[in-house]
Each structure stands twice: as structure tokens, then as C-alpha cells.
Amino acid sequence: MSSQAGAVTIVVMHKRRVILPVVVLVLLLVIGIFFLFRTKVGWWLTGSSEVILSPLQGKTHQIVSDTGRLSVNSQIAKLSSENVDLTTKLARMQDLRRENKALQDQFRTQTVDSHSLIPATVIGARAFMPGISRPEDLTIDAGQNEGVKKGEAVIYKDNLVGYISSVFPHVSRVTLVTSSDSSLTVQTAKTHALGIARGEAGDGIVLDNVVLTDNLAKADIVETKGDVRAGTPGIPPHLVVGKIIAIHRKPSSLFQTADVESLLDLSRLDTVFVFAQ
């Protein structure tokens, strides 16, 4: 037992003799490094290490920054594309909502046979400049293949928009009631005065050729009398052309005239209906 204790004591003393010089050497090394870096030589070593390592650090930072920037740009591009898709879908939904409302409103109209109507979307207006000029005609997306014929009336609810003046396979041109080319027989709803409604180059309608003995009243509604044209279906009666906003009467003249305003804003129509016959 005493021999074992002696052996343990010898091993411990041996370890102390080995560890002690190592500890002292480490302490001296640390102290030496500390004083070295406080001298010019230490500053030179620090500067040199920064010169050597700074390009590597800069490159690493650039790589990280570029990677982050590419990721952000990719996310922005993706979000932008999704935003465009959503905006397009929303616009199309709004268009469909307007078209559905126009269809519902039209088919609720009792004075027009809805079975004879061909719905069409307005896709253009020649020489129309908003705020500068008014349209004289419209282009719609229905033509011969959809059953549209030249001379047929184009309406919205009970109101006359114009008539088909040109027909192509899938599109047609509508001459508006306000066009200088438009002229049709009309009568007033209250007093039954007869006359000719002529377009004023997109600016309105003039009720002309009304004899002085016929009574005209402001705000009276002007309706179609029925205008059958040679080789064409013609315009059916009782479609609203507009209302009288001013009356011009001269005792020395054989006729009186009136200014008529359409109840529709013809420049803002999205959907119209061809009265097929």
C-alpha cells in the first residue's frame, strides 16, 4: 500500500515538472506578442495582414452583396409580374361585369324584342380624340359571320345609337345618329311633330323640316318614325333619338328647327346591340 502511494506521488511530481515549463513558455509568448504589436514592427505586421486580407474580405462582401441583390431583384421581378397578371385579371373582370350589366339592362327593356338583338363590343372610333373631337362612327366586333347586315339599327336600351354602314366578316362600322352622314325621319313623342333628324358632325342632332303649324316643346323626346331604306332592313319606329334642348322658330321661314341631344354619351359606350331583321 505504501509503495503504491509513493508511485502516485512520483507521477504527480513528474507531471508538474512537465506542465510548469509549458505554462511559463506560453505566458512568455503571450507577453512577447503583446509588446511586439505595440512596436513599429507590430504595426507593420498588422498593416500587412490587413493589406493581404482586405481584398479577400472585399471580394467576399461583394459576393454576398451581389447574391443578396440578385435575390432581391428576382423577388421584385416576380412580384411585378404577379402584379401585372392580377391587374389584367381585375380589368377583365370589370369589363365582364360591365358587359353583363349592359346585357341585363338591355334584356329588361320591354319595347325591344331581345331575341332580335346581336350584342357587340365597341372596339374603336375613327378620328375620335377625347376632349378635342367627338366620334362620328364606331367599330364593333360583330360582322357578317355573326349575322350583322348593312343598314340595321344599332341600339342601347331604347336609344338609337346609329346604323350599320359597313360590314366585314367579324367587324362592322356604325354611323352614329350625330354623324353628318346620318339623316332619318322622326317624330316627337308628345306633340307628334314630324321632321328630319340630321347629325351635326358628332356635335349633336338638328331636328329639321318641321312645319310651323306643328308644335315643338322643350324636353320633348324625339323618336324614330320608321325609316325603310332601299335594299336595307331600315330603322324601326319608336327608338329614342334624343330630347329637344332648344327650339328655333322664324315666322318668315317655312320650317322651324330644334336642337336635339342624345340621351347617351356615345363616346363612352362599351357595349351596343344590333337590331337584326
Buried (B, 14 or more C-beta within 10 A) or exposed (E): EEEEEEEEEEEEEEEEEEEEEEEEEEEEEEEEEEEEEEEEEBEEEEEEEEEEEEEEEEEEEEEEEEEEEEEEEEEEEEEEEEEEEEEEEEEEEEEEEEBEEBBEEBBEBEEBEEEEBBBBBBEEBEEBEEEEBBBBBBBBBBBBEBEBBBBBBBBBBBBBBBBBBEBEEEBBBBBBBBBBBBEBBBBBBEEEBBBBBBBBEBEBBBBBBBEEEBBBBEEBBBBBBBBEEEEBBBBBEBBBBBBBEEBBEEEEEEBBBBBBBBBBEBBEBEBBBBBBE
